[in-house]
């Protein structure tokens, strides 16, 4: 299949622009006409409680799941067809929630980091040196690439996952709750690392989270997702200081700050039933 032609606006277009994304599982609507726009070098947080559609959105944006309708554009080009999605995945890294689940324990950490290079046929004779540089970049200097994951803590494993996400030199990294499985002190280290990598490499991030403290720390803009629909969006300061939607206000009110360990939304906040197959 022929790759899509450019729109002629690649220089001025956002890095990623998704419009009208809808995804259903039977009668359940996980995403309902969602729009997402990410500018180069910026971070957009997708915020909502469990079941709001955040992780589904992340998977649709990189083609791990196919939307039922809607359009994804990357650098001004519509992503359509197998080759176009493969090209997008080379330009997008992913960091998942649980570093224990997202690493194959049978692989060495060097092999884990090299996975995207081998998958995209980018592994070269200097591949081992490249893996070593990636591990150094995420604060794993001096670590043996031939070591197995069981030797490392959760925070160290997540650094390995971040190195893996950077392997193909992406422009965009999608982080799906990357700190929620970590201790609070380690969360701060991982966030600092992500911010430093963004400064060094000009990365854009889509940050999937339900932790409002994380949002304030890392985001430029926030999209608030409820039952698969974006109910509020704006700058981080605007959304967290002057929320307009009742759901956003309840999210903020449900996030205690006195105890860092409790800085997560642990209760379900339902303002309306999830959408099903009928009219909204």
VEXLO-325524 format. One record per atom (N, C-alpha, C): residue in three letters; x, y, z. Coordinates in steps of 0.1 Angstrom, whole numbers, plus 5000, padded with zeros to 4 digits. Layout:
BEGIN
ALAXYZ;...
//
This chain:
BEGIN
UNK500849885000;UNK500050005000;UNK500950125000;UNK500550224992;UNK501350344991;UNK501150425004;UNK502350485009;UNK502250565021;UNK501550695018;UNK500850745028;UNK500050865026;UNK500950985023;UNK500451065014;UNK501151185010;UNK501151285022;UNK502151375022;UNK502151475032;UNK501051585030;UNK500651655040;UNK499651755038;UNK500251885033;UNK501651895033;UNK502252025029;UNK502452115040;UNK502152075052;UNK502252165064;UNK503152095075;UNK504052005071;UNK504851935081;UNK505652025090;UNK506052145084;UNK506952235092;UNK506152295103;UNK504852325101;UNK504052395111;UNK503052305119;UNK502852185114;UNK501952095121;UNK502452055134;UNK501552015144;UNK501951955156;UNK502651825154;UNK503451775163;UNK504051645162;UNK503051535160;UNK502051535168;UNK500951435167;UNK499651505169;UNK498751475160;UNK497351535160;UNK496351425157;UNK495651385167;UNK494651285166;UNK493251345168;UNK492351305159;UNK490951365159;UNK489951255158;UNK488851275166;UNK487751185165;UNK487951045168;UNK488951005177;UNK489250865180;UNK488050805188;UNK487550695182;UNK486450625188;UNK486850475188;UNK486650415200;UNK487050275201;UNK485950205210;UNK485350095205;UNK484350025212;UNK484749885214;UNK484249825225;UNK484449685228;UNK482949635230;UNK482449575219;UNK481049535220;UNK480149655221;UNK479349665232;UNK478449775234;UNK479149885243;UNK480349855248;UNK481049955256;UNK481950045248;UNK481750175250;UNK482550275243;UNK483750315252;UNK484950275248;UNK486150305256;UNK486650445253;UNK486550485240;UNK486950625235;UNK485750675227;UNK485350795230;UNK484250855223;UNK484650995216;UNK485150985204;UNK485451105196;UNK486551185203;UNK487651125207;UNK488651195215;UNK489651265205;UNK490051385208;UNK491051465201;UNK492251475210;UNK493451465205;UNK494651485212;UNK495651555203;UNK496351655208;UNK497251735200;UNK498551755209;UNK499751715203;UNK500951725210;UNK501951805202;UNK502451905208;UNK503451995201;UNK504851935204;UNK505751965195;UNK507151915197;UNK507751975210;UNK508351885218;UNK509051935230;UNK508151955242;UNK506851925241;UNK505851955251;UNK505351825257;UNK504751835269;UNK504151715276;UNK502651745278;UNK501851645273;UNK500451645276;UNK500051535285;UNK499451565296;UNK498951455305;UNK497551425302;UNK497251295302;UNK495851245300;UNK495451195314;UNK494551255320;UNK494151235334;UNK492751175335;UNK492651085344;UNK491351025347;UNK491450905356;UNK490350865362;UNK490450745371;UNK490550625363;UNK490650505370;UNK490750375363;UNK489450355355;UNK489650305343;UNK488450285334;UNK487950405326;UNK488750515327;UNK488350635319;UNK488650625305;UNK489550525301;UNK489950515287;UNK491450555284;UNK492150595295;UNK493550645293;UNK494450545286;UNK494550425291;UNK495450335285;UNK494950285271;UNK493650275269;UNK493150255255;UNK493650355245;UNK493550485250;UNK493950595241;UNK495450585238;UNK496350545248;UNK497750535245;UNK497950425235;UNK497250315236;UNK497550205227;UNK497050235213;UNK495950315212;UNK495450355199;UNK496350455192;UNK496950535200;UNK497850645194;UNK499150575187;UNK499550465192;UNK500650395185;UNK500350275177;UNK499050255175;UNK498550145166;UNK498650005173;UNK498849995186;UNK498749865192;UNK497249815192;UNK496349915192;UNK494949885190;UNK494449975179;UNK493549935170;UNK493050015159;UNK491750075163;UNK491650205162;UNK490450285164;UNK489350235154;UNK488150245159;UNK486950215150;UNK486750335140;UNK487050455145;UNK487050565136;UNK487950675142;UNK488250775133;UNK489150885137;UNK490450875129;UNK491250985131;UNK492451005123;UNK493551035132;UNK494750975129;UNK495951015136;UNK496951065125;UNK497451185128;UNK498451255119;UNK499751265127;UNK500851235121;UNK502151245127;UNK503051325118;UNK503551445124;UNK504251535116;UNK503551585103;UNK502251605105;UNK501351655094;UNK500951545084;UNK501351425086;UNK500951315076;UNK499951225083;UNK498851195076;UNK497851095081;UNK498550955081;UNK498350895092;UNK498850755094;UNK497850655089;UNK498150595078;UNK497150505072;UNK497950395065;UNK497550265068;UNK498250155062;UNK499350105071;UNK499749975068;UNK500649905076;UNK502049975077;UNK502550015065;UNK503950075065;UNK503950205073;UNK502850285072;UNK502750415079;UNK502750395094;UNK502050285099;UNK501950265113;UNK503350205118;UNK503950125110;UNK505350085114;UNK506250195115;UNK506250295106;UNK507050415106;UNK506750495119;UNK505450505122;UNK505150585134;UNK505750515147;UNK505550385147;UNK506050315159;UNK507550325161;UNK508350345150;UNK509750365151;UNK510050505157;UNK509050595156;UNK509250735161;UNK508650755175;UNK508050655180;UNK507350665193;UNK507750555202;UNK508250595214;UNK508550495224;UNK507450485235;UNK507450375242;UNK506450355252;UNK507150305265;UNK506650355276;UNK507050315290;UNK505750275297;UNK505750145301;UNK504550095307;UNK504550105323;UNK503350075329;UNK503150095343;UNK504050015352;UNK504149885349;UNK504749795359;UNK506049745353;UNK507249785358;UNK508449735353;UNK508749595355;UNK508049525364;UNK508149385366;UNK507449305355;UNK506249355351;UNK505449285341;UNK505949315327;UNK506549435324;UNK506849475311;UNK508249435306;UNK508949365314;UNK510349315311;UNK510249165311;UNK510749095300;UNK510848955300;UNK511948905308;UNK511748835319;UNK512748795328;UNK513748695322;UNK513448645311;UNK514448555304;UNK515448625296;UNK515248755294;UNK516248835286;UNK517148905296;UNK518448935291;UNK519349025299;UNK518849165297;UNK519249255305;UNK518849395303;UNK519349455290;UNK520449405286;UNK520949455273;UNK520049405262;UNK519549285263;UNK518549235253;UNK517249305253;UNK516849345266;UNK515549415267;UNK515649555260;UNK516749625262;UNK516949755256;UNK517049745241;UNK517649635236;UNK517749615222;UNK516549565214;UNK515449535222;UNK514249475216;UNK513749565204;UNK513549695206;UNK512949775195;UNK513949785183;UNK515249785186;UNK516149785175;UNK516049655166;UNK515949545173;UNK515749425165;UNK514449415158;UNK513349465165;UNK512049455160;UNK511949535147;UNK512649655146;UNK512549745135;UNK513749725125;UNK514549615128;UNK515649575119;UNK516649695119;UNK516949755131;UNK517849865132;UNK519149825140;UNK519149695144;UNK520349655152;UNK521549635142;UNK522649705146;UNK523849715137;UNK524949655145;UNK526149635138;UNK527349585145;UNK527749655158;UNK527349785158;UNK527649865170;UNK526549865180;UNK525649765179;UNK524449765187;UNK524649755202;UNK525749675205;UNK526049665220;UNK526549795226;UNK527349865218;UNK527749995222;UNK526550095224;UNK525650085214;UNK524450175215;UNK523650135227;UNK523450015231;UNK522749975243;UNK523450025255;UNK524750015255;UNK525550065266;UNK525350225268;UNK525250295257;UNK525050445258;UNK523650475263;UNK522650395259;UNK521350415264;UNK521250385279;UNK521850285283;UNK521850255298;UNK522550365305;UNK523650415300;UNK524250535307;UNK523350655307;UNK522650675297;UNK521750795296;UNK520650795306;UNK520250675311;UNK519150665321;UNK519750645335;UNK521050665337;UNK521550655350;UNK521950515354;UNK522250425345;UNK522650285347;UNK524050265343;UNK524950365346;UNK526350365343;UNK526950245350;UNK527850175343;UNK528650065350;UNK527849935352;UNK526549935348;UNK525749815350;UNK526049715338;UNK526249585341;UNK526549485331;UNK525349465323;UNK525349485309;UNK524249455301;UNK523849315300;UNK524749225304;UNK524449075304;UNK523749035317;UNK523549125326;UNK522849085339;UNK521349065336;UNK520748985344;UNK519248955343;UNK518449045352;UNK517149075348;UNK516349175355;UNK516149145370;UNK516249015374;UNK515948985388;UNK516949045398;UNK518049095393;UNK519049155401;UNK518749305404;UNK517749355398;UNK517549495399;UNK516149535406;UNK516149655412;UNK514949705419;UNK513949755409;UNK512749785414;UNK511749835405;UNK512149965398;UNK512850055405;UNK513250185399;UNK514250155388;UNK515250065391;UNK516250035381;UNK515649965369;UNK514649885371;UNK513949815360;UNK513249925351;UNK512650025358;UNK511950125350;UNK512950205342;UNK514150225347;UNK515150295340;UNK515550215327;UNK515550085329;UNK515849995317;UNK514750015307;UNK513450015312;UNK512350035303;UNK512350175296;UNK512850275302;UNK512950405296;UNK514050395285;UNK515250335288;UNK516250315278;UNK515750235266;UNK514850135268;UNK514250065257;UNK513450155249;UNK512650245256;UNK511750335248;UNK512550435240;UNK513850465244;UNK514650555236;UNK515450495225;UNK515350365224;UNK516350285216;UNK516250335201;UNK515150365196;UNK514950405182;UNK515050555180;UNK515550625190;UNK515650775190;UNK514350835186;UNK513350815194;UNK511950865191;UNK511851015193;UNK510851075187;UNK510451215190;UNK509451215201;UNK508651115203;UNK507551115212;UNK507650985221;UNK507451005234;UNK507450885243;UNK506050895250;UNK505350775250;UNK504050765257;UNK504350695270;UNK504050755281;UNK504350705294;UNK502950665301;UNK502750535302;UNK501450485307;UNK501650455322;UNK501350555331;UNK501450535345;UNK502850485349;UNK503950555345;UNK505250495347;UNK505750495361;UNK505150575370;UNK505650585383;UNK504650525394;UNK503550485390;UNK502450445400;UNK502850315407;UNK503750225401;UNK504150105408;UNK505350125417;UNK505850245418;UNK507150265425;UNK506950345438;UNK507950325447;UNK507950395459;UNK508050545456;UNK507550625466;UNK507450775464;UNK508750835461;UNK509850795468;UNK511150855466;UNK511650815452;UNK511350695447;UNK511850655434;UNK510950715423;UNK509750745426;UNK508850825416;UNK509550955413;UNK510051025423;UNK510651155421;UNK511851145412;UNK512651035414;UNK513851015406;UNK513550985392;UNK512550905389;UNK512150875376;UNK511551005369;UNK510751085376;UNK510251205370;UNK511451305366;UNK512351315375;UNK513551395373;UNK514251345360;UNK514451215359;UNK515151155347;UNK514351195335;UNK513051175335;UNK512251205323;UNK512351355319;UNK512351435329;UNK512451585326;UNK513851615320;UNK514851555325;UNK516251575320;UNK516351525306;UNK515851405303;UNK515851355290;UNK515151435280;UNK514051495284;UNK513251585276;UNK514151705272;UNK514751765282;UNK515651885279;UNK516751845270;UNK517351725272;UNK518551685264;UNK518151655250;UNK517051585248;UNK516651525235;UNK515551595228;UNK514851695234;UNK513751765228;UNK512551675227;UNK512351575236;UNK511251485235;UNK509951545238;UNK508951485232;UNK507551515236;UNK507051395244;UNK506151425253;UNK505551315261;UNK504051315261;UNK503451205260;UNK502051185264;UNK502151105277;UNK501651165288;UNK501751115301;UNK500451065307;UNK500250935307;UNK498950885312;UNK499050865327;UNK498150925335;UNK498250925349;UNK496950955356;UNK496850915369;UNK495750965377;UNK496351045389;UNK497651065389;UNK498251135400;UNK498451285397;UNK497651365404;UNK497651505401;UNK498951575405;UNK499751525415;UNK501051575418;UNK501951555406;UNK501951435400;UNK502751415388;UNK502351505377;UNK501051535375;UNK500651625365;UNK501251765367;UNK501151815379;UNK501751945382;UNK503251945379;UNK503851835382;UNK505351835381;UNK505851835366;UNK505151755358;UNK505751725345;UNK505051785333;UNK503751825334;UNK502951855323;UNK502952005319;UNK502852025306;UNK502552155300;UNK501052175298;UNK500352065294;UNK498952075292;UNK498251945297;UNK496951955300;UNK496251845306;UNK494951825298;UNK494651695295;UNK493351655290;UNK492751565301;UNK491551595305;UNK490851525315;UNK489851425308;UNK489951305311;UNK489151195304;UNK488151135314;UNK486851135310;UNK485851075318;UNK484950985309;UNK484850855312;UNK484150765304;UNK484450775289;UNK485750785286;UNK486150785272;UNK485950915265;UNK485551025271;UNK485451155265;UNK486351255272;UNK486851355265;UNK487651465271;UNK486651565276;UNK486551585289;UNK485651685294;UNK486251815298;UNK487551825298;UNK488251945300;UNK489651935295;UNK490152045290;UNK491552055286;UNK492052195287;UNK493352205289;UNK493952345290;UNK495352325295;UNK496052445298;UNK497352445304;UNK497252375318;UNK498352325323;UNK498452265336;UNK497952355347;UNK498452485346;UNK498052585356;UNK496552605356;UNK496052625344;UNK494652655342;UNK493752545348;UNK494052415344;UNK493252305348;UNK493352275363;UNK494552275368;UNK494752245382;UNK494452355392;UNK494452475388;UNK494152595396;UNK492752645394;UNK492252635382;UNK490952695379;UNK490152595371;UNK489852475377;UNK489052375369;UNK487652425366;UNK487252385354;UNK485852435350;UNK484852315351;UNK485252195350;UNK484352085350;UNK484252025364;UNK483051985367;UNK482851925381;UNK483651805383;UNK483851715373;UNK484651605374;UNK486151635377;UNK486651735371;UNK488051785373;UNK488151835388;UNK487151905392;UNK487151955406;UNK487151845416;UNK486451735413;UNK486351625422;UNK487651545422;UNK488251535410;UNK489651465409;UNK490651545418;UNK490651675417;UNK491551755425;UNK491251745440;UNK489951745443;UNK489551735457;UNK489851595463;UNK489951495454;UNK490151355459;UNK491651315460;UNK492551415457;UNK493951385457;UNK494551455469;UNK494751385481;UNK495351445493;UNK496851475490;UNK497351575497;UNK498751615495;UNK499451605508;UNK498851585519;UNK499551575532;UNK500451455533;UNK500051345528;UNK500851225527;UNK501151185513;UNK502451195509;UNK502751165495;UNK502351025491;UNK502350925500;UNK501950795496;UNK500450785492;UNK499650885496;UNK498250885493;UNK497950975481;UNK498951025474;UNK498651115463;UNK498151045451;UNK497250965452;UNK496650895441;UNK495150895443;UNK494350895432;UNK492950895433;UNK492550745435;UNK492050715447;UNK491850575450;UNK490350545450;UNK489450645449;UNK488050615449;UNK487450645436;UNK486450575432;UNK485850595419;UNK484950715420;UNK484950795409;UNK484150925409;UNK483250915397;UNK481950875399;UNK481050855387;UNK480050975387;UNK480151055376;UNK479151155374;UNK478051115364;UNK478351015356;UNK477450975346;UNK477850825342;UNK476950745338;UNK477250615334;UNK478150615321;UNK478950505320;UNK479750495308;UNK478850485295;UNK479350535284;UNK478650535272;UNK478550395266;UNK477350365261;UNK477150235254;UNK476950265239;UNK476350175232;UNK476250185218;UNK475250285213;UNK474450345221;UNK473450435216;UNK473950585215;UNK472950675214;UNK473250815213;UNK473750865226;UNK474650965225;UNK475151025238;UNK474051115244;
//
